[in-house]
């Protein structure tokens, strides 16, 4: 059987890079995208392929999918991962920055789904995971546009799961809390565990959703926030 392939956007640093290492350790070949050379460096280290690009560009998304298909001929798992869009006071965020947030967060997921779904249908299945945020459930005034659109991604994931479940293609979301990929140690006390997450912890949760370990999980948002959110 051909080696399984994981494609990761935002795959050069932070959570994306940690997921790349975790998936490579589980035997997956890698196709990585990030805005800088970091994706190329990590791909060289892990024996994968890479192409620079940004999630808000439809051309860049197509290019990394094409790169993966040319290198491997298949795509089994996709991690959609992008940074935060511009921040600001709720009504001070410009129309242009709301549009950018939509492109970065929602449209990137929709566009990637359009690209990889036919591939996964031919293969008989696949898994897509979207990295969102704990604040999709409890919106924070610190990053309003991110909260709004990442909540939308959870809604899209449920719609996609319903539509493509019969084809054995799953879509879930990973909602991290404060993680050491950013300088957020000062927020440790907000979590029930009284510490921030390590990127490796987020990566293990993502790998669960990306692999057959979660074969009966779809349309869900998994909060990995150390007990920060309070939903029952």
Buried (B, 14 or more C-beta within 10 A) or exposed (E): EEEBBBBBBBBBBBBBBBBBBBBBEBEBBBBBBBBEEBBBBBBEEBEBBBBBBBBBBBEBBBBBBEBBBEBBEBBBBBBBBBBBBBBBEEEEBEEEBBBBBBBBBBBBBBBBBEBBBEBBBEBEBBBBBBBBBBBBBBBEEEBBBBBBBBBBBBEBBBEBBEEBEEBBBBBBBBBBBBBBBBEBEEEBEBBEEEEBBEBBBBBBBBBBBBBEEBEEBBBBBBBBBBEBBEEE
